[in-house]
Amino acid sequence: MTEFLRVLEAHKSILKADVLKAGHHGSYTSSSNEFLDAIIRAALHYALTRRGPLSLSVNQCGGYFSSSPDMAHPDQQLYFNPVTYSTAPHGKRSVVQPDPFAGFIISFQPSRPTSRGRIDISGRDPEAAPLIRPNSLGTEEDRAQVIAGAQLC
């Protein structure tokens, strides 16, 4: 744990720069050090207890619903996120960045897709990345489920 604290302290200025770039709810003019200290406290709390705000998923609630009353089983999954966020551009560090304004996200996805993709070996080298062909929305049924879910959300 001491090593963790040493590394965290050594990178405090880098973390502060990332926090200022990333944005968060509120202003960073006078309270950026306080905000950074809160992040460090939250990180330590999580590292020591596996509890606290960093132990939560961004999807705080959700459920399943049917996009049509004649369905025998729900065909959609609903998500609710109490924060809006942006993801990093392609090729950048993959970090979810909360937007600097209040908001929430309601989203869905079909829970019974019929499209089938493939994962293939790309060659003889075991370290080579596989060939992934997701084939998302490859069937008319899947496309219809997405449209039905969007109409309900």
N, C-alpha and C positions, 0 to 999 in steps of 0.2 A: 504494500500500500504506500510506503514511503516513496518508492520509485515512481508510482503513479502521481503522487503529489508533486514530486520534483519535476517530472515531465510537464505536468499541467501548468505549474508556475513558470517554467521555462518558455512555454508556448502561449502565455497569457496575452502578449501583444498581438500575436498572430490570430488568436481566438477573437480578440477584441475587433480586429480589422474585419474578420469574417462576419461577426455579428453586425457590425455597422453596415457592411455591404448587403448582408442577407435581409435586413429589415425585420421588424417585429412590431407587434401592436404597441403604439406609443412613440414617444420621441426619444432620441438619443443625445440630445444636446448636452444636458447636464447629468443625466443618470446612466450614461453608458457604462461607467465603472460599476455602479450598483447592479445594473442588469447583468454584466459579465460575472460579478460575484454571485448573483443568484443562479446563473447557469452552472458555475463551478460547484456551488452548494448542491444543486440538483444532481449534478453528475456524481459527486461524492456520495450523496444519499443513495442513489441508484447502485453505485459500485459496492457500497457496504451492505445494503439491505435488499436490493432488487425490488424496491418499492419507490413510490413517488411519481411525479409527473412524467419522468422519462420512461416509466414502465408501462405507460398507456399506449394503446394503438390510436392512430389518428381517427379510425372509424369507431366512434363512441357508441353508436347504436345502429340497429338495422333490423331487417326481417325479410320474410319471404311473402310474396303475393302472387296472385294469378292475374295475368293480363287479360283474361277473358273469363266470364262466369261459367262457361261450359268446360273448363279445364278440370281434370281429376286431381291434379297436384299443382302447387305453385310453380311457376316457370320463371320467376324473376326474383333477384335478390336486391334489396334496397340497402343503401348505406347513408349514414348521416355523419358528417364531419363538422364539429363546431368551430372550424377555422378554414379560411381559404388559403391556398398556398400555390407556389410556382415550383416547378421542377427545373433542374439545371439543364442548360442547352446540351445538345449532343456533344460528347467529347469532354465535357467538364465534370467535375466531381459531382456525384449523384447525391444531392442533399435536398430534402424538402425544405423550402424556404417560406415561412409564414408571410402572408401579405401584410403591409403596414396599415391595414384598415380592418374594421370588424366585418365579419361575414360568416357564412356557412355554406356547405356543399351538400346537396342531396344528389345521389347518383344511384344507378342500378346496373345490373348486368343480367343477361339471361342465365338461368341456372341449369338448364338442360340443353346445352349445345349439341347439334347434330354434326357439325363440321369436324373433320378429323385431319390433323396435321401429321407431320413426320419428323423424326430425329434420326439422322443417318450418320454413320461414321464417315469422316471426310477423307480418310486415307490410312496408311499404315502407321503413321506416327501417333502414339498414344497421347501425346501432349497437344495434338492439333485439336482445335475447336470443332465440335460437331456441326453438321449442316442442319439447321433448324428451319423447317417450313411450317409455320403455324396454321396456315390456311384458315385464319379467322374469318368468320362470316362467309364461309365457302358454300353454304347451302341457302336456298331461298327461305327455308324455315327459320334459320338463324337470323337472316336479315329481317324477316317479318317480326320475330320476337324483339329485336332491337327497336324497331319502329313502334311496336305496341308498348314497350316499356317507356320509351320517350314520351309517348302520348299521355301516359299516366303520371309521369314525373313532371 
